[in-house]
Amino acid sequence: MSRPDLVLLHPPSVYDFRRELKLYGPISEVVPSTPIFEMYPFGFATIAGYLERQGYRARIVNLGLRMIRSPSFDAERFIASLHPGAFGIGLHWLCHAHGALETAKLVKRHHPDLPLIMGGFSASYYHEELVEYPEVDYVLRGDSTEEPLAQLLACLREGREADDVPNLTWRDQQGRIRVNPLSHVPETVDIRPIDQAFMVRTVLRDRDLTSNMPFRDWLEFPMGSGISCRGCTHNCITCGGSAYAFNHFLGRDKTAFRPPEALAEDVRNIRGFGKGFLIIVGDIRQGGMDYARRFLNAIAVLREPITLELFTPASEGFLRQVAEALPNFSLEISLESHDPIVRRAFGKHYSNEAVEKTIEAAFGAGCKRLDIYFMIGLPKQTRQSVRDTVAYCGELLNGFGEHGRLHPFISPLAPFLDPGSLAFEEPERHGYRIFHRTLEEHRRALLHPSWKYVLNYETEWMTREDIVLSSYEASLELNRLKARHGLMSPDEVAQTEERTTKALELIKLLDDLGEIDEETLQELKPQMEEINSIVWRPRNDWELGLGLGKWGLLRKGYFLLNQGSIAFLSQLRTVMGGRRVSQRQVEGTASPSGGQE
Ligand code: SF4
């Protein structure tokens, strides 16, 4: 088998989390990952797919997941055994600062001559600091790095300097740091997303299932997403994906949309796999009501389950149109706080009444499930305000929770306020205090044994201590409410209460101890491991009931067989195509980036 041109490594949040003793907080309970954040960014899949279509072979390795799944998996030996043309490491979310940089060190230790490329939102933000690390050769900036990466691989293959590669920060052969213009910012989203079929084909080709899986329980709960846009039209102040952040740090002054008909086609392709969780990322109304209507017309009628995001309350008319096109629809909305003053300070300008009308209209139109999210760590929010938010969840459940379709969630803004967000860039103006600013400070903070000190912020209204205590308090109270409404079992609630009590005791102990030596940490190891949920994270309740169903195994078997033959044929085509590409390169007529999409 030919060697890959690029191995894309997704690191764990902290390397090596199996040895570092840390108390993780309830920081990942509303996402599919464990606190190691083993879910790789969506960009990995679009990059791998794009490169394949340009004639390159890219292999995804979810290093974090492999380390979670097998305590004996030796990540360093594994990296040493790989022999690609180049390595790529994702630093999209800042919570991977430690894992990404340590993984980079391992790569360079074993492959000092191979180019190492980093990318992602956090890498873009910290590109100048990042390229100062001796392990890092190239940093690709921006939200659309598929094409610049193909151009960089072409340079590497041909031994050329990367002067013309857009969006690249790099060290040239003289060791000078160069910052190429951030000029590749496409106005529409033309890159096709990767469907599960592509995933299965690469699994079969690389004979490596775990490395390709986006997160731990993916096989059991396959999850797909249709991406409606790059950028956002809103400006929530803590969000690194806001219009402000895109404009100031990713070179995007206008949200780029996937054409609505193409989005509908993407969704149908992804849906082919079965009835796993499928979400359209980005409110489809962001591109205007005409965009939303075109999408709904193009998708109508899709009877499989699908979840839409709402960034603002929606009208009854719109929800009826959604129901006609997608009779099995669910919704997600982030309200942040019950208090409109807090919500406004966060950057969202709508009333509770408008949200309640939306919930009523959604259920009236047949919405199968509505998840509503609240957050801790917001401007103008106090501990009492968080308690009131949980009480409001109770009111919502009393009013709309009758059929078990309404699911409220609350979680802390953790571990980091996003660099590039308004709150990070102008903290005083929004009532924030920032503790870690640089990449290196974040890398070091991730090693702290208590998640309280990993947090990179506090607010005028809540200290880090308040945020931590409030998070546990709110989660306990919300769980009790959920149990009363049949959304959690008494056993689950009892388990969480026990863990929370122990976590609070341990946080206090860590505080009392102050500086903690290795020996003390080792003594605390059993307690920490019992509390951390890396191995046994309870299921998010959106996962429940979304398995493959009664025909799941048969469907999966048929699917694997079918994709196996496609993989074989595509392998054959690659071999034949590869010969053609080589011939053209010898003739000097080929531009690997100029291939067909
Ligand atoms: S949190 Fe706000 S700014 Fe960020 S992506 Fe969502 S709607 Fe846009």
Residues whose N, C-alpha, C, O or C-beta is under 5 A from the ligand:
A	BS01	SF4	C232 H234 N235 C236 C239 G241 S242 F311
